Amino acid sequence: MTAPIGGDTALAPPLPLLDKPLPAPLVLDPAPAVERRWTAWVGSVISVLILAVSLDQLRGTDVAHILSLVPRGAAFWGVFALAYLATPASEWVIYRRLWAIPATGFAALLRKRVTNEILLGYLGEVYFYTWVRRTGLITRTAPFGAIKDVAILSALTGNVVTLAMLAAAAPFFPLLQLGVAGKAVIGSLGVLAVSSLAMLLLRRRLFTLPREELAWITLLHLARIAATVGLTALMWHLILPGVGLVWWLILATLRQLLSRLPLVPNKDLAFVGLAVFVVGRDGDVAAMVALLGSLILLTHLLVGAALGAGGLFQQEARA
């Protein structure tokens, strides 16, 4: 045996042990055959429902007329795309951190949003859970627990923001002839406050993610809400540049407020009345609000039809 350079034949000291164990790698744990079958079945059913509802509503929608009213500039479409994709993009960032979700997960989150919008609220979470189980993305936290935590934090953050906005806007409600009874507003305030308080009191039982992850997700939800409000105001400003951007920012904030009140009927009609009162341009403001609402619905239907058909093709390919 050849001696090492320098003639020192003593063995080298052993390497020191690491103080902390290496993080566990991401494990792809294929779901059992029975679970793969029911998750594939649920995913196929939701895809069929999305496609059917989208095609049915598109049949009675004057797509050409709606598009003819939209500004032609690229700036509007860029802002519209950012506002529309803000929710799935923020969720992709969340699940990218939790599970290292692949880029294909963005389409699944976009389908989740469309499902919630045109079918039934929180049915999109069911679809996303089945997608996660089919792909086999497993981490130290169960998929159901993480998805539940993200959904609860989204609702809680939205409620807290709405309560703050409602408190700021409360002096203006007696001045607005919106057809909204004072009891409905008070009742909505009570529902939001009670539900938010219950979530906070039961947080130890409701949430499964670590506290630092919950705090980070909450901050991201706040950033998404702020971005959505600001982008909505900018879209309105691009449609009606004669109205100051600050007025649209106020209206976008109030629109977020009305959308979260559970006991207020006809939220869209109430918002049209509020917008006309604040800005004072009856024809233009009402037409703009109706236009943007129709454009968002049309986008939901087009995206839903495309994603629904794509989901069926993927299921057929796996079969």
N, C-alpha and C positions, 0 to 999 in steps of 0.2 A: 504493500500500500504506500502510495507516494505521500510524503509529508507536505503540508501546505507551505506556501511561501513564507519565509522567515523562520522555518524550522520549528514552529510552535505546533506541536501535535495535539494540544488540548482541544477537546470538543468545544464548539461554539455554544454559548449559553442559549437556552430555549427562548423563543419569542414570547413576550408577555401576552397574557390573555387579554382579550378585549373586555372592557368594563361592561359594555352593553351588548346584548345579542343582536345579530344582524336582523333587520326587519324581514318578516316573512314575505316571500315573493307572492305575486298575484297568482292565485290558483284557479285554473279553469276546471270547474267541477261539473261535468255534464249531468244534467238532471236525469233522474230515473226515467225509464220508458213510459211509465204511467203519467208522470208529471209532464213529460215532453208532449204527450198526446193531448192532455187537457189544456196546456198553455197554447199549443198550436191551434186547438179548436177555438179557444176564446179569441186569439188573435185573428183567426179567419172570420169569425162572426162579426167582430168589430170592424174589420176591413170591409165586409159586405155591407154593413149598416152605413158606414161612412160613404161608400160609393153610391148606394141607393138614395140616401138622403140628399147628397150633393147633386146627383143627376136630376132628381125630382124637382129640387128647388131651382136648379139652373134652367130647367125647361120653361119656367114661368118668369125668368128674369131677362129684362132687356139689357143684355151685356153691352151691346154697341152704344146704346144711349148713355149708360153710365160712364163708359170710357170716353165718350165724346165731351163730357162735361169736366173731365179731369185736366188740370194744367199739363201742357206739353213739355215743360222744362224738365231736364234730368234731375235738378235739385229736388223737386217734389218727390219723384219716384225714389230717389236715394233716401230721403228722410222717411218716406212711407215704409220702405223695406227695413230700415233700421228699427222703426217703431214696431213693425209686425214681428220681427225676429228677436226682439229684445228678450221676451220671455223664454223661448226655447234656448237661446244663446246663454242666458244666465244660468239656466238649469244644466246645460251641458258643462259649463265651467264647474258647477257644484259637483256633479257626478264624475267629472274628470278628476277632481281632487279626491273624491271618496273611493272611486273604483278604477281609475285610469280608463274610463270609458272610451272606446274608439270613436273615430270620426263618424262612423255610420250611426252612432247613437243620436246624432243631431236629427236625422230623419225620424227616428223613433220619438224623440221629444216633440218634434213638429207635429207628428201624427197625434201625440197626446194632447197637444193644445187644441187641434181641430176637433178631436173627439169631445173634449170638454165644451167647446163652443157650440157645435151643431148637433150633438147627441144628448149628452147628459153630463152635468158637472161631476168631476172626480171619476167618471168612467175612464178618462184618459190615464189616470193613475193605475187602474186595473190593467189596461193595455200595456203600459210601460213595465209593470211588474212581470207580465207574461213574457215580454221581450227580454228582460234581464234574465229570467230563468232559462229561456231558450238559448241565449248566448252563453250561459254558464259563467257569468261574471260573479265571482264569489270573493268576498273579503271577510275581514274579522267581524263585520256587522252584517246581519241578515238583510237581504234586499228589501223585504217588507218594512222592516224597522226604519231604514234610511229613507225610503220613499215616503213613509208616513211622517217622519220628522220634517222633511222638506215641505210637504204639503201643509202641515200644521203651522210651521213657522211662516209660510207664505200668507196663510189666513190671518195669523196673529199680527204679523207686521202690517198687513193691509188694514186690519181693524184699528191698530194703534195710530197709524198715519191718518186714517179717516176720522177718528175721534179728535185728534189734534186739529185737523182741518175743519171739522164741524164746530169745534169751540171757537175757532177764528171767524167762521162764517155765520155763526148764530145770530149776530145782530142784524144781518141782512134778510133773514127769512121772513120776518113780518112784512117787509117791503115788496116781496116777490109774489106775484099772483100766478102761482104754478099749479094750482089745483091740488096742492099737497096739504093735507090737514096737519095741524100742529100735533095732534095725537100720534099720527104716523111717524113724524120725525122724532118725537119723544120716545115712542115705542122702539123705533129703530136704534136710537141711541142706547136705550136700555139693553136691547139684545146684544149689540156690539160690546157694550161694557161688561155685561154678565159673562158672555162667552169668552172674552179676552181674559177676564179675571179668573175664570175657571181653568183656562189653559195654564195660566201662571201658577195657580195653586196646585194643580195636578202635574206640574212639569216633571217631577221625579218619576211619576208613573207613565207619563205620556211619551217622553223622549228616551231614545236608546243611544244616540250618538254622544260622544264626549262633549263636555261643556265648551271647549275651545272651538270645536267644529260647529256647534250650534251658534255660537257668537259670530263666526265667520259667515255662515249661511244667512244669518239675520242681516248682517251688513250688506251682503250681496243683494238680498231682497229689497232693502232700502234703496240701494243704488239703482236697481231695476225700476222701481216705482218712480224715482226722481227722473230717470232718463225717459220713461214713457210719458210722463206729464210734460216734460220739456219738449220732446219730439212732437207730441200731439199739438202743442201750442204753435210750434214752428210750421207744421203742416197747414194749420188754419191760416197762419200769416201768409204763407205762400199762395193760398187760394184767394184770400182777400187782403192784399198788401195795404189797402187803405186804412185798415184797422190796426192800431198799435199792437205790437207784440206783447206788451205788458198785459193788455186786456185778454189776449188769448191765453196767456199763462195763468191768469186768474180763472178763466173759464175752464181750462184743462184741469186745474186743481179742483174746482167745484164739480166737474164731470166725474173725477175719481171719487169724490165724496158721495155723489148720488149713486154711483154704481155699486157702492158697498152697503147702502142702506137697505136692509132686508124687507122692511114693511112699507116701503114707498112704492106705490103702483105706477106703471107707465113712466119709467125712468127717462126714456128717450124723449117723450113729450114734455116732461118736466124740465129736462135740460134745454130743449128748444126755447121754452118760455123764459128760462133763466138767461140764456144767451141773448135773446132779443132784448130783455130788460137791461142787462148790463151794458151791451154794446149799442143798442138802439138803432139797428139797421134790420128791420123786420124781414124784408124779402131776402136780402143777401145772406144774412146769418142763418135763417131757417133753411134756405136752400143749401148752404154750405154744410151744415150739420147733417142734413139728410143725405147729401152727396157722399160725405166721408163715411157715414154709417153704411150706406149701400155698397161703397167700394170695399170696406172691410169685410162685409158679409160675402160679397162676390169672391174676394180672395180666399176666404175660408172654404167656399164651395169648390173653387178651382183646385186649390191645394188638396182638399179632401178627396176630390175625384181622382186626382193623380196619385196620391198616397194610397187610397183605397185599392185602386187597380194594381199599383205596385206591390201592395201587401199580398194580394191574391196571387200574383205571378210568383212571388217568392215562396208562398206556401205550396204552390203547384210544383215548383222546382225542387223543393225539399221532399215532396211525396214520392 
